[in-house]
Amino acid sequence: MEIKCNFCAKKFSGVIELSKHLKEHKISQKKYFEEFYPRHDLLNKKKIHFKSVEQYFLSDFEDKISMKSWLNQVGNEKALDYISAKIKKYCEIKNLKSAPPEFFIQTVGCLPSIRFIEKLCGANYNEVAYKSGKGSQYDYIDLESRATNCKPAKQIVIDTREKRPLKFAKDLRKVNVALDYGDYALSPASRIVIERKSFSDFFGTFGANLERFEKELLRAQNNNGYIIIMVEASYSSLAYNKKRWFATSPEYIFHRVRDLYKKYECFQIVYCDGRKHMTDLILKILGLGEEVKKIDLQYCIEKEII
């Protein structure tokens, strides 16, 4: 929509363009938008504080706790209407082709988890995504049988450059090969691979090393490959343990992750509760074969399906 600067009356195509213009008036985005476009929580009417343009104009609540409380109060039908409309608006603003998956939704403040949406609305996420007009990249129907129907692995291929390889069962055959991308696979020719990331690897990959990682994604995409990025940390430790991020903020890193999601359909991200959890998950996920491309893995992990 067209929007006008309250200082000089210059017109802009939207709040993003206006926010860039505010530097000319030597006023912060926070001060300007909170003064001229005050927003309040739908539940408790408290002031919503500006953190970013995206957060401020897409969020109707001060946090997800308030949002969930309001949704629980309004009833299933109104909640479903609100969530599907919010998904549609978010996808249009962020230029997403489909409703975001679980790992993506966890990083934005304007939407609750898919698990919460399904439980509250009594609807499968496929239905919610369809109602939003965007559809879903993954299929959420009959997941329990699909996600557990994996073939037992007879061997695991470990990239020769893996510095701290995970420890698998002694009776599992281990093969060390230089993989074109990724750290673990079921065979040297596998197009579906696991790439392990420690806490520091994660923000390094999507921070200073983003260009190199994007080349890896491009190689995988051109080879009809698929990369599952497994982070050796929970989402909450990544998002809220800010002391470990040094000069990089988690908000900045997750913003870059979301940008990559828009560009490439050849990867997913999952969070693990330590190395043992990761080791258990790797064989299950690789055992899914091509089916893994149709499954929201983080959703399945949160639901304890895999």
Protein Blocks (a to p, Z undefined) as FASTA:
>chain_A
ZZddfklopacfbfklmmmmmmmnopafklmmmmmmccddfklopacddfbfklmmmpcb
fbfklmmmmmmmnojklmmmmmmmmmmmmmmmnopabdcdfklmmmpckbccfklmmmmn
opafklmmmmnonopfbdcehklmmmmmccddfbdcddfklmbacdddfklccdddddfb
djbdfbfklcbdcddddfklmmmmmmmmmmmmmmmmmmmmmnopacddddfbdfklmmmm
mmlnomacfklmmmmmmmmmmmpccbccdddebjklmmmmmmmmmmnmmmlmmpcfklmm
mnomZZ
